Amino acid sequence: MNDDAVIRLDGVWKVFGERAEEAMEAIQQRNLSKAEVLGEFGCVIGIADCSFEVQKGEIFCVMGLSGSGKSTMVRHINRLIEPTAGDIQVLGRDVLALNAEELREMRAVNLGMVFQHMALLPHRTVRDNVAFPLQIRGESKSRRWEVSQRCLERVDLQGYEDRFPRELSGGMQQRVGLARALASDPDVLLMDEPFSALDPLIRRQLQDQFMALSAELGKTTVFITHDLDEAIRIGTRIAIMKDGRIVQIGTPEEIVTEPADDYVRDFVEGISKLKLVFAHSIMVPLAEYQAKDWEDLAVSPRAAHSTDLDTLIDISTATEQPIVITSDDGMDVGVIDKPTLLKGIQGGKA
Ligand SMILES: Nc1ncnc2c1ncn2[C@@H]1O[C@H](COP(=O)(O)OP(=O)(O)OP(=O)(O)O)[C@@H](O)[C@H]1O
């Protein structure tokens, strides 16, 4: 396992139904499809052979259509669901080997959950809702107040401490939920469609706020969404699921520029690439560029990994010269001329 991996799933399967073990054996021997497993055993495949690692500090988005297995997969991480087969590690510990007490402790100390509808406690104030995990842990009142104050400030809800959940908008309630998840300072946040019920503007604000918070606190997050725009906006990497299987894992740029199959391609089709695709993925490598005189490449060089299509278009409209692309350490590594840029905008590799 990579040293920085906080979560690791290895060949995890979940088969729902009374004959799950039997069905699992048959799947392993005969490679049955989802429909065959349903027909033959009356069992539903929730997730199939899922493997991935999430590194420290990543926002790992899990994206797919309804019923593709997103929630089932994430609920394995805190063992709300027991796998039918496979291994699961969190912070280097074998989650499936934990006894009830150890599991309770891991959920309380290491893992925080945020859901679509946070089910705040209606008769408790915002402050007491946020402090609830600490109360369960037996922390003193002054400590609870101090922590809940800090967490409410982090989600911009200072001043609302003494309100009740019903007095807050949906977006504010979700922020209280996030503050509650942060109160126990978990290593990992598991977020299941936390912003999906909110209107687009509020949703965007919460995404921005969450990204800033995540960068500041360095939390490792698994974030479920059925919205590729959201996954691309906030994800360090994205896992795309279909029929219980992971069909592709990649950075937003990789998903958009190199969709693994037609399913992913369909999702990606409507996504604007201008802020997602960077110079390195469309440039012609220097060695292959049928260069005229290097002196002609007069435009000031641009960095391969931080110059997006949008910026390249701006530069290119102001000059006829090709653009020199440099590596992180300032070496010239490639060239983008107008035909290359047009190809990049259309989605073709140079
Ligand atoms: N407790 C259960 N018993 C039987 N089948 C289940 C159970 N939970 C989930 N499933 C099935 O497992 C598959 C994956 O469901 P899951 O809820 O994980 O999908 P999802 O991608 O999270 O969907 P949504 O976006 O609608 O929440 C579906 O076919 C679902 O019907």
The ligand as an SDF file (V2000), in Angstrom:
LIG
                    3D

 31 33  0  0  0  0  0  0  0  0999 V2000
  -30.1840   -3.4470    1.2520 N   0  0  0  0  0  0  0  0  0  0  0  0
  -30.2560   -3.7830   -0.0330 C   0  0  0  0  0  0  0  0  0  0  0  0
  -30.8580   -4.9210   -0.4340 N   0  0  0  0  0  0  0  0  0  0  0  0
  -30.9010   -5.2690   -1.7270 C   0  0  0  0  0  0  0  0  0  0  0  0
  -30.3770   -4.5540   -2.7240 N   0  0  0  0  0  0  0  0  0  0  0  0
  -29.7650   -3.3950   -2.3970 C   0  0  0  0  0  0  0  0  0  0  0  0
  -29.6710   -2.9480   -1.0400 C   0  0  0  0  0  0  0  0  0  0  0  0
  -29.0010   -1.7650   -1.0280 N   0  0  0  0  0  0  0  0  0  0  0  0
  -28.6990   -1.4870   -2.3180 C   0  0  0  0  0  0  0  0  0  0  0  0
  -29.1430   -2.4560   -3.1280 N   0  0  0  0  0  0  0  0  0  0  0  0
  -28.9850   -2.5350   -4.6030 C   0  0  0  0  0  0  0  0  0  0  0  0
  -27.5930   -2.3490   -4.8900 O   0  0  0  0  0  0  0  0  0  0  0  0
  -27.4370   -1.5710   -6.0600 C   0  0  0  0  0  0  0  0  0  0  0  0
  -26.6040   -0.3290   -5.7260 C   0  0  0  0  0  0  0  0  0  0  0  0
  -27.3760    0.5490   -4.8930 O   0  0  0  0  0  0  0  0  0  0  0  0
  -26.8120    1.9000   -4.2770 P   0  0  0  0  0  0  0  0  0  0  0  0
  -27.8600    2.4660   -3.4010 O   0  0  0  0  0  0  0  0  0  0  0  0
  -25.4800    1.6650   -3.6990 O   0  0  0  0  0  0  0  0  0  0  0  0
  -26.6570    2.7990   -5.5920 O   0  0  0  0  0  0  0  0  0  0  0  0
  -26.3460    4.3620   -5.6820 P   0  0  0  0  0  0  0  0  0  0  0  0
  -25.4240    4.5130   -6.8370 O   0  0  0  0  0  0  0  0  0  0  0  0
  -25.9040    4.8820   -4.3760 O   0  0  0  0  0  0  0  0  0  0  0  0
  -27.7800    4.9240   -6.0530 O   0  0  0  0  0  0  0  0  0  0  0  0
  -28.4870    6.3130   -5.6490 P   0  0  0  0  0  0  0  0  0  0  0  0
  -27.7110    7.3950   -6.3720 O   0  0  0  0  0  0  0  0  0  0  0  0
  -29.8600    6.1610   -6.1750 O   0  0  0  0  0  0  0  0  0  0  0  0
  -28.4050    6.4490   -4.1630 O   0  0  0  0  0  0  0  0  0  0  0  0
  -28.8290   -1.2510   -6.5700 C   0  0  0  0  0  0  0  0  0  0  0  0
  -29.1580   -2.2180   -7.5520 O   0  0  0  0  0  0  0  0  0  0  0  0
  -29.6980   -1.4040   -5.3430 C   0  0  0  0  0  0  0  0  0  0  0  0
  -31.0020   -1.7860   -5.6890 O   0  0  0  0  0  0  0  0  0  0  0  0
  1  2  1  0
  2  3  1  0
  2  7  2  0
  3  4  2  0
  4  5  1  0
  5  6  2  0
  6  7  1  0
  6 10  1  0
  7  8  1  0
  8  9  2  0
  9 10  1  0
 10 11  1  0
 11 12  1  0
 11 30  1  0
 12 13  1  0
 13 14  1  0
 13 28  1  0
 14 15  1  0
 15 16  1  0
 16 17  2  0
 16 18  1  0
 16 19  1  0
 19 20  1  0
 20 21  2  0
 20 22  1  0
 20 23  1  0
 23 24  1  0
 24 25  2  0
 24 26  1  0
 24 27  1  0
 28 29  1  0
 28 30  1  0
 30 31  1  0
M  END
$$$$
